Amino acid sequence: MAKYLIARQLSGKKIVTNDGEDFGRLVDLNVNEVSGKIETLIIEPNPDSETASKMKREDGMVNVAYESVLAVGDFIIVEKRNMSY
């Protein structure tokens, strides 16, 4: 139950890169079913973000590895260097 509440609190949070770029908004999480660990963030990209535009999938969303997350608060800060294009 606690995991569900945490995921619900994160949903919709703004994603910002460590250099201040407005990357997008968190839509969902990919969680490993065996370990229960978060693997990737599924993000609705900001249309003005060049970085997000380069990473878009066919469905228009962007996947970012959880290892790229630096901090979570009012928004989620991700390390731009660790994201693959």
DRENSE-916575 format. One line per field, with one value per residue: residue number from 1; residue in three letters; z, x, y of N, C-alpha, C, O in turn. Coordinates in pm, whole numbers, padded with zeros to 5 digits, m for minus. Layout:
REM DRENSE-916575
num: NUM  ...
residu: ALA  ...
n_Z: Z  ...
n_X: X  ...
n_Y: Y  ...
ca_Z: Z  ...
ca_X: X  ...
ca_Y: Y  ...
c_Z: Z  ...
c_X: X  ...
c_Y: Y  ...
o_Z: Z  ...
o_X: X  ...
o_Y: Y  ...
***
This chain:
REM DRENSE-916575
num: 1  2  3  4  5  6  7  8  9  10  11  12  13  14  15  16  17  18  19  20  21  22  23  24  25  26  27  28  29  30  31  32  33  34  35  36  37  38  39  40  41  42  43  44  45  46  47  48  49  50  51  52  53  54  55  56  57  58  59  60  61  62  63  64  65  66  67  68  69  70  71  72  73  74  75  76  77  78  79  80  81  82  83  84  85
residu: MET  ALA  LYS  TYR  LEU  ILE  ALA  ARG  GLN  LEU  SER  GLY  LYS  LYS  ILE  VAL  THR  ASN  ASP  GLY  GLU  ASP  PHE  GLY  ARG  LEU  VAL  ASP  LEU  ASN  VAL  ASN  GLU  VAL  SER  GLY  LYS  ILE  GLU  THR  LEU  ILE  ILE  GLU  PRO  ASN  PRO  ASP  SER  GLU  THR  ALA  SER  LYS  MET  LYS  ARG  GLU  ASP  GLY  MET  VAL  ASN  VAL  ALA  TYR  GLU  SER  VAL  LEU  ALA  VAL  GLY  ASP  PHE  ILE  ILE  VAL  GLU  LYS  ARG  ASN  MET  SER  TYR
n_Z: 00000  00075  m00127  m00341  m00260  m00259  m00533  m00633  m00522  m00659  m00924  m01194  m01120  m01195  m01413  m01404  m01547  m01425  m01509  m01520  m01720  m01824  m01840  m01857  m01753  m01501  m01578  m01538  m01384  m01437  m01281  m01140  m01125  m00966  m00783  m00696  m00730  m00865  m01208  m01446  m01533  m01677  m01893  m01988  m02235  m02230  m02483  m02560  m02489  m02598  m02542  m02451  m02684  m02850  m02734  m02754  m02776  m03002  m02915  m02816  m02557  m02306  m02181  m01884  m01709  m01372  m01225  m01301  m01147  m00926  m00713  m00528  m00475  m00460  m00728  m00967  m00998  m01254  m01369  m01641  m01789  m01758  m01907  m02192  m02538
n_X: 00081  00195  00382  00214  00101  00328  00399  00173  00193  00414  00333  00269  00451  00681  00959  01294  01608  01949  02077  01882  01686  01351  01216  00988  00689  00615  00460  00427  00568  00815  00838  01037  00913  00999  01201  01088  01190  01218  01265  01255  01151  00856  00792  00605  00707  00828  00732  00906  01156  01469  01634  01451  01301  01479  01482  01233  00992  00806  00542  00540  00624  00889  01152  01337  01613  01600  01830  01926  01801  01843  01734  01426  01152  00957  00970  01121  01460  01681  01984  02134  02352  02356  02146  02030  02044
n_Y: m00120  00124  00171  00226  00467  00634  00634  00754  01009  01104  01115  01330  01521  01783  01754  01837  01915  01889  02118  02303  02287  02266  01969  01803  01623  01388  01086  00810  00513  00260  m00041  m00294  m00613  m00823  m00731  m00495  m00247  00085  00128  00286  00619  00736  00988  01272  01472  01813  02028  02229  02149  02068  01850  01654  01624  01491  01244  01123  00859  00647  00672  00923  00967  00983  00785  00768  00658  00547  00579  00823  01010  01274  01421  01451  01649  01929  01917  01690  01631  01554  01402  01529  01441  01162  01066  00888  00957
ca_Z: 00000  00084  m00260  m00423  m00217  m00305  m00677  m00655  m00487  m00762  m01052  m01232  m01080  m01300  m01425  m01441  m01553  m01329  m01559  m01514  m01834  m01795  m01923  m01878  m01638  m01475  m01607  m01485  m01345  m01464  m01159  m01154  m01052  m00871  m00675  m00651  m00749  m00981  m01311  m01534  m01526  m01806  m01887  m02098  m02253  m02256  m02626  m02580  m02444  m02706  m02492  m02451  m02824  m02904  m02667  m02767  m02834  m03102  m02851  m02772  m02421  m02289  m02069  m01820  m01607  m01235  m01178  m01336  m01050  m00824  m00598  m00542  m00382  m00532  m00862  m00973  m01070  m01317  m01420  m01786  m01843  m01752  m01992  m02327  m02647
ca_X: 00000  00282  00440  00110  00089  00446  00385  00064  00245  00510  00266  00240  00558  00762  01094  01389  01745  02039  02116  01765  01594  01219  01218  00854  00605  00610  00330  00421  00695  00835  00888  01075  00814  01065  01268  01006  01265  01184  01367  01253  01043  00792  00772  00545  00808  00797  00756  01014  01283  01546  01681  01336  01264  01574  01463  01094  00958  00698  00417  00555  00676  01033  01194  01461  01653  01587  01964  01949  01733  01932  01657  01281  01091  00844  00989  01223  01579  01753  02118  02127  02465  02330  02034  02072  01971
ca_Y: 00000  00242  00195  00287  00606  00707  00652  00850  01141  01145  01135  01467  01613  01844  01701  01941  01864  01954  02249  02392  02272  02209  01849  01749  01589  01245  01024  00674  00451  00118  m00102  m00433  m00692  m00913  m00658  m00383  m00122  00167  00117  00402  00716  00763  01131  01347  01575  01953  02047  02326  02089  02005  01720  01562  01600  01392  01115  01078  00730  00656  00714  01061  00973  00968  00702  00810  00560  00596  00615  00964  01097  01331  01466  01458  01744  01988  01866  01585  01675  01442  01430  01533  01365  01019  01029  00852  01023
c_Z: 00000  m00051  m00351  m00388  m00264  m00454  m00708  m00624  m00593  m00894  m01076  m01194  m01202  m01295  m01476  m01446  m01456  m01380  m01576  m01628  m01788  m01891  m01953  m01747  m01625  m01497  m01538  m01449  m01395  m01342  m01186  m01065  m00945  m00753  m00617  m00667  m00874  m01081  m01400  m01501  m01666  m01801  m02011  m02120  m02273  m02405  m02656  m02542  m02560  m02666  m02498  m02594  m02887  m02850  m02684  m02830  m02937  m03042  m02796  m02631  m02421  m02168  m02016  m01710  m01468  m01178  m01208  m01236  m00943  m00698  m00632  m00434  m00447  m00679  m00857  m01056  m01124  m01372  m01572  m01850  m01850  m01844  m02132  m02431  m02756
c_X: 00085  00343  00340  00097  00206  00435  00278  00110  00341  00444  00233  00348  00636  00902  01184  01528  01832  02091  01996  01666  01464  01200  01079  00783  00599  00469  00317  00561  00697  00901  00920  00982  00876  01122  01184  01073  01218  01299  01372  01134  00987  00742  00702  00637  00751  00827  00870  01151  01351  01591  01569  01295  01352  01548  01323  01084  00848  00568  00425  00608  00827  01058  01327  01490  01645  01723  01998  01887  01832  01856  01508  01229  00965  00850  01100  01339  01651  01886  02116  02235  02436  02216  02087  01983  01944
c_Y: 00126  00275  00265  00436  00690  00734  00756  00993  01194  01180  01283  01566  01660  01782  01813  01879  01942  02088  02343  02380  02207  02092  01795  01720  01438  01191  00889  00628  00308  00060  m00249  m00516  m00781  m00835  m00545  m00248  m00048  00157  00240  00493  00732  00907  01183  01467  01715  01976  02145  02270  02019  01865  01617  01528  01493  01253  01056  00940  00753  00706  00857  01077  00956  00879  00755  00709  00623  00638  00761  01060  01142  01368  01468  01552  01797  01949  01762  01637  01552  01491  01419  01444  01215  00973  00995  00918  00925
o_Z: m00067  m00087  m00429  m00477  m00305  m00498  m00800  m00693  m00615  m00968  m00990  m01229  m01299  m01187  m01577  m01359  m01409  m01301  m01637  m01632  m01720  m02009  m02063  m01644  m01724  m01443  m01485  m01480  m01397  m01302  m01248  m00945  m00844  m00637  m00504  m00622  m00975  m01045  m01427  m01449  m01762  m01715  m02124  m02034  m02327  m02448  m02766  m02560  m02615  m02747  m02545  m02621  m02967  m02912  m02633  m02924  m02955  m03109  m02736  m02588  m02523  m02065  m02093  m01628  m01450  m01091  m01146  m01239  m00877  m00587  m00747  m00316  m00486  m00747  m00754  m01170  m01049  m01416  m01626  m01952  m01940  m01858  m02184  m02412  m02857
o_X: 00052  00357  00377  00083  00188  00460  00293  00070  00349  00494  00177  00339  00655  00957  01154  01563  01793  02146  02007  01570  01466  01171  01054  00811  00581  00371  00211  00660  00594  01009  00841  00974  00812  01095  01206  01020  01182  01415  01479  01032  01063  00661  00734  00644  00642  00939  00924  01252  01299  01587  01589  01257  01305  01586  01297  01156  00801  00491  00330  00635  00886  00994  01418  01403  01681  01729  02088  01917  01896  01906  01469  01259  00877  00747  01166  01322  01679  01899  02097  02211  02487  02193  02175  01862  01884
o_Y: 00223  00392  00352  00520  00804  00846  00836  01087  01315  01264  01350  01684  01586  01761  01877  01799  02050  02166  02449  02457  02104  02112  01746  01781  01367  01243  00855  00694  00241  00105  m00319  m00493  m00811  m00868  m00504  m00146  m00109  00174  00294  00448  00741  00943  01145  01555  01733  01948  02143  02338  01922  01772  01506  01414  01413  01154  00947  00908  00865  00775  00906  01189  00919  00895  00783  00677  00739  00725  00818  01180  01060  01349  01485  01534  01720  01947  01746  01680  01457  01605  01309  01380  01148  00853  01062  00931  00961
***
